[in-house]
Amino acid sequence: MKAFRLDDLEAERAANEGAYLQFLRERNMSVGLYALDAGEHDPQKPHNQDEVYFVVSGRASLTVGPETTQVARGSVVYVPAGVPHKFHHISEDLRVLVVFSPPEA
C-alpha cells in the first residue's frame, strides 16, 4: 500500500517550486497534484493520456475542447487524450488531483 496526505504533498510541491508534483507512478497510471493560484495562467498543452481531474480546493472555469464548465471542491472531470483543455478565470487558489492513464511520460 502507498498512502499520501494532501498537506504533505502540497508542502513538497511548493518546496520544489513547481505547479505540478507527480507523487505516484504505476504501470497503468500516474497521479499528481496540480496547483494554480487565483488569477494565474494555465500553460497546459494536450496530453497523450486520458486524464481525470478531482478538484480538492478552489474555483475556476475549465474548458475541454469546445465545452466549458465551472469547477470547485468536489468536481470530477474526465479529459480524453489529445483534447485541448485549460483552467481559466481562477477565482480561488486551485488544487487538483490529476490521474493519467497510461502514466504520463
N, C-alpha and C positions, 0 to 999 in steps of 0.2 A: 504494500500500500504506500501511496505517496499522499501526503496531506499538506495543505497550504493555508495560511492566514492572509486575508487581504491586506491587513495593516502591514505585515512583513513584506509582502510583495510590493506594495506602494512605496515603502521605505527603500527597498532595493532598487526599484525603478528610478526613483528620484535621485538616489546616490549615483546611479550610472548616467544621470542627466540625459535620459532619452525618453521619448514619448511611448516607446513600446518595450516591454520586458517579456520575452518568451521564458516561461518557467516550467514547462512540461513538453517533452518531445517523445513520442512513442511511434511505433511502426505505422499506425494508421491515422495519427492525428498529432497536432501540436496545440498548445494553449498558451495564451499570453494575456497580459494586462496592457491596455491601450489607454493613454491619458491625453486629453486635450483640455486646456483651461478656457474659461469663458473668453469669447472674442477671438480665440486662436484659429488659425487656418489649418485645415486637414490636408496634408500633402499626399494622401494615398493615391496609388495607381491601381488598376485592376490586378487581381491576383490569379494565379494559375490553379488555385484550390477553392473548393467551396468553403464558405465561412458561416459561422453562427456568431452573432453579437448578443451578449447579455449585458444590459446596462445596469451597472452596480450603483451608480450615482450620477447626478447631473441632469441637464436638459439640453436638447438640441434638435435640429431637423436632420434627417438622414435621407439622402437621395440615392436610390438604387435604380440604375437605368433611367427610365422616364418617370418613375414614381417617387414621391416624397411623402414621408411620414414624420410625425413628431415622436421623439423617444425620450424616456425618462426612466428613473429607477424601476426595474422590473420588466422593461421592454426586452423582447427577444426578436431578433430579425435574422432571417436567412438571406445570404447573398451568394448567388451562383458564381462559379468560377468564370473569370473573364468579363464580368459585367462591371462597368464603371460605377463607383459609389463614393460618396463623401459625406462626412458630418459637416454641418454648417449652422449658422445662427446659434452658436453655442452660448446659451444664456447662463448656465451654471457649469462649473468645472465638471468635466465628463470623465468617468472611469468605466471602462468597458472590458469585460472578459471576452476574448476572441478565441474561437475554436476553429482551426483549419483542418480540413481533411481532403486529401492526404496532408501530411505535415508540411508546413511552409518551408520552402527551400532556403 
